[in-house]
Amino acid sequence: MPLEDYFSTGPSHERPVYEALIGYLKELGPVHVEPVSVGIFPKRSRTFAELRPMRKWVALTFSLPRPVRRKLIRRKVIHYNGRYYHVANVQGPEDLDANLLSLLAEAYFSSPE
């Protein structure tokens, strides 16, 4: 699905979060963006994060080799196959603070190239 088609049907709060997040990730290195019907999946060789629109926020899921606790991580951290899956509720680009971005950088670099 083309990115513009994806955003034509989504909530207005999703695109600013996407643009801020992808802008940051592209500073780290190459990122492939796959928009699908349920959200947007940033990838290296495979998905390392997911953006899924909710009514009032964007659920940002990412995996790390270790569990972490942060204010925006609202759901229980799930351990699966040696990775820990975290979900942060991001209402706007201002929620993508230095702490959350450093976790996303860790998710990016711990994902296969």
C-alpha positions as CSV (number, residue, x, y, z in Angstrom):
1,M,0.0,0.0,0.0
2,P,1.4,3.4,-0.9
3,L,2.1,5.7,2.1
4,E,-0.2,8.4,0.9
5,D,-3.1,5.9,0.6
6,Y,-2.4,4.7,4.1
7,F,-2.5,8.2,5.6
8,S,-5.6,9.2,3.7
9,T,-7.7,7.0,6.0
10,G,-5.9,7.3,9.4
11,P,-6.3,9.6,12.3
12,S,-4.7,13.0,12.1
13,H,-2.4,12.5,15.1
14,E,-0.6,9.6,13.4
15,R,1.3,11.3,10.7
16,P,3.3,13.8,12.9
17,V,4.4,10.9,15.1
18,Y,5.4,8.9,12.0
19,E,7.4,11.8,10.5
20,A,9.3,12.5,13.7
21,L,10.1,8.9,14.3
22,I,11.1,8.1,10.7
23,G,13.2,11.3,10.5
24,Y,15.1,10.1,13.6
25,L,15.5,6.5,12.4
26,K,16.9,7.6,9.0
27,E,19.6,9.5,10.8
28,L,20.7,6.1,12.2
29,G,20.9,4.4,8.9
30,P,18.8,2.8,6.1
31,V,15.1,2.2,7.0
32,H,12.5,0.5,4.8
33,V,9.0,1.6,5.6
34,E,6.1,-0.8,5.0
35,P,2.6,0.6,5.4
36,V,0.0,-2.1,5.8
37,S,-3.7,-2.0,6.8
38,V,-3.0,-2.1,10.5
39,G,-0.1,0.3,10.8
40,I,3.4,1.1,9.6
41,F,6.3,-1.2,10.1
42,P,9.9,0.3,10.0
43,K,12.4,-2.4,8.9
44,R,16.0,-3.2,8.4
45,S,16.1,-6.7,7.1
46,R,13.0,-7.4,9.3
47,T,10.6,-5.4,11.3
48,F,12.1,-3.8,14.5
49,A,9.2,-1.5,15.4
50,E,5.5,-1.0,14.6
51,L,3.3,2.1,14.6
52,R,-0.4,1.3,15.1
53,P,-3.0,4.0,15.3
54,M,-5.3,4.1,18.2
55,R,-8.1,6.5,19.0
56,K,-6.0,9.0,21.0
57,W,-2.4,7.8,20.5
58,V,-0.1,5.7,18.3
59,A,1.0,2.4,19.8
60,L,4.7,2.2,19.2
61,T,5.9,-1.4,19.6
62,F,9.6,-2.3,19.5
63,S,11.8,-5.2,20.7
64,L,14.9,-5.2,22.7
65,P,17.3,-7.9,24.0
66,R,16.4,-6.7,27.6
67,P,13.3,-5.4,29.4
68,V,13.0,-1.7,30.3
69,R,10.5,0.5,32.2
70,R,9.6,4.0,31.1
71,K,6.6,6.3,31.7
72,L,5.2,5.9,28.2
73,I,5.5,2.1,28.2
74,R,1.9,1.2,29.3
75,R,1.5,-2.4,28.5
76,K,3.1,-5.4,30.1
77,V,6.5,-6.2,28.6
78,I,6.3,-9.5,26.8
79,H,9.3,-11.9,26.6
80,Y,9.3,-14.0,23.5
81,N,12.1,-16.0,21.8
82,G,15.0,-14.1,23.6
83,R,13.5,-10.6,22.9
84,Y,11.4,-8.3,25.0
85,Y,8.5,-6.5,23.3
86,H,7.5,-3.1,24.6
87,V,4.6,-0.9,23.7
88,A,4.7,2.9,24.3
89,N,1.6,5.1,23.9
90,V,2.7,8.1,21.9
91,Q,0.1,11.0,21.6
92,G,2.4,13.3,19.6
93,P,5.9,13.9,18.5
94,E,6.7,15.6,21.8
95,D,6.4,12.2,23.4
96,L,9.4,11.0,21.4
97,D,11.8,12.2,24.0
98,A,15.5,11.4,24.3
99,N,14.9,8.3,26.4
100,L,12.4,6.8,24.1
101,L,14.5,7.6,21.0
102,S,17.5,6.0,22.6
103,L,15.4,2.8,23.1
104,L,14.4,2.9,19.4
105,A,18.0,3.3,18.4
106,E,18.8,0.2,20.5
107,A,16.0,-1.7,18.8
108,Y,17.3,-0.5,15.4
109,F,20.9,-1.6,16.1
110,S,19.9,-4.9,17.7
111,S,17.9,-5.8,14.7
112,P,19.6,-7.8,11.8
113,E,20.8,-5.6,8.9
